[in-house]
């Protein structure tokens, strides 16, 4: 078992995504989650992946081609705020978010609380019953704590009759480790 944050999140995603599912990588970055979702949903499924940086699209496309991923994905140079323009309400099984900045990219180009919360609100309407959001919230250093605190405040207010929110943390790790959060639509 990989106990890094990305491995932990991937473990939870693997438990949920099935062949034929529609999934969204809301912040494609370097394509790790896009590749995982593509592998899990198979030839009959589809992955929609979003990023506002051309470098992210290029890195993701290269990664998918290198790994011979099925051609079951669409990459969009667009904000995760607009994902509702590409998927129908209650049609998506899994939506993945990595909040912060593109690894290896410009640290000043990072997700922001206002647009992230707007994207999360949209994502709730896209999820089908028992669908999941898998969030990885990075904070500290360049990304600060403002977005983390805003996201956690928003998540805490979700209706507990409609959503289950499970926040975990790497409690004994130094330097503000990333925080995985799972949201299940009930």
N, C-alpha and C positions, 0 to 999 in steps of 0.2 A: 504494500500500500504506500502510495506517495503522500506524504504528510505536508507537502508544500501547499500553499493556498490553492494554486491552480489544480493540483492533483485532487485535493479534497472536493473542490467544486465539480471537477470532471466526474468523480465518483458518484456524486449526487445526481448529476445529469444522466449518467449511464443507467441509473436505476429507473429513470423516468421515460426517456425518449425511445420510441419504437419505430420500426420500419413503417414508412408511409406518412410519418408525422410532418407537419409544417412547423419549422422552428425559425427563430430570429436571433441573429447575433447583432445586438443593438450597437455595439462598439467593437468593430472587427479587429482593430489594432493590427497585429501581425498574423492573424488568421488561425490561431490555435483553436479557439472555440468553434470557428466556422468549420474547420476540418473535422473536429470531433462530431459536431452536429451532422455534417454531411455523411460521415461514416455510420452514425447511428440511425438516421432516417432512411438511408439506402436509396436505391434507384427509384422507388415509388414515392419518396418524400421530397421535401424541398427546404432549402435554407435561404433566407433573405438576410444579407449582411450589410451593415451600414457603417460609414465613417465619413468624416468631413475632410480627411487628409488623403491626397492622391498617393502619398507614400504608403499609407495603410492598404489601399486597394492594390497597389503594385506588389507589396509584400505578401498579401493574402493570396492573390492570384498565383504568384510564384510558388508559394507553399502548397497550395491545392494541386497545382500541376506536378510539382516534384513528388508529391505523395500519391499521384494518380487517383485523385478523388473522383468519385462519380460526378457527372455534370448535372448535379441536382441543386445547384446554387445560383443565386443572382447577387452580384456585388453592386452596391449603390454608393455613389459619391453624394451622400445626402446625410442630413442630421437625423439622429435617432428620434428626434421630435416628430419627424414626418413618417414614421413607420406605418402609421394608420392609413396612409395613402396607398400602401402596397399589400395589405392583408385585410381580410374581412373580420368583423367582430366575431369573437368566440370561435376562432378557427385555428389558433396556435397552441401547440403543446408545451413549448419551452421557449423562453426569451432570456438571453444571457446579457448581462451588463458587467463591464469592468470600468469602474469610475476612476478617473485620474488622467494620466497622459500616456501617449504612445511610447512603449519601451523603445529606446533608441531614437526617439523623435524629439521635437522641440517641446521642452517642459512648459513653455508658456501657452501652448495649445493643449489645454486640458478641459475635461468636462466641467461644467458649472452648475451650481445648485438649481438655478431657475429652469434651465433647459433640461436637466436631468430629472427633476420632479415632473415636468411636463411630459417627458418621454415615459416615465414610470406610470403616470396617469393614463396615458394612451395605451400602454402595454396591458394594463388591467382589463380594458375593454376588448383587447384582442385575444386574451387567453380563453381557452375553453374550460369547462368544468374539469377540475383536477389538474389543470395546467400549472406550470411552475415558472417563477422568475428566479433566476440564480444570479445573485448580485455579489460582486467582489468590490468592496469599498476600500480604496487606498487613501491614506491620510498621512499627515506629517510631511516633513521635508518640503519639497516643492509644491505639493498639492494642498498643504495646510489642513485645517480641521473644519473649515466653514462648510464645505460640501458634505463631509461625513455627518456633521451635526444636523444639517438640514435634512438629509436623507433619513437619518434615524428618527428625527422628529416626525417626518411625514409617515414613515412606516408604522410608528407607534399609534398613529391615529386611524389606521385602516380598520374598518368594521370587522370585528372578530367573528361575526356570524358569516362573513363572506370570504375572509382570508385568514390563513394561518401564517404567521411570520415567525421564523426561527432565526435568531441572531446568535452567531457563535463568535468566539474570538480566540486567538492564540495568546493565552493569558500570560505565559512565562517567556515570551519572546521580546527582545529589546526593539527599540526604534520604531514604535507605532506600526506593528505588522498589519497587513491588510485584514479586513473583516469580511468573512463570508456570511451572506444572509439568504435564506431560502423563503420564498413566498409561495404558498399553495392557494389556488382559487378553489374554494369549497363549493 
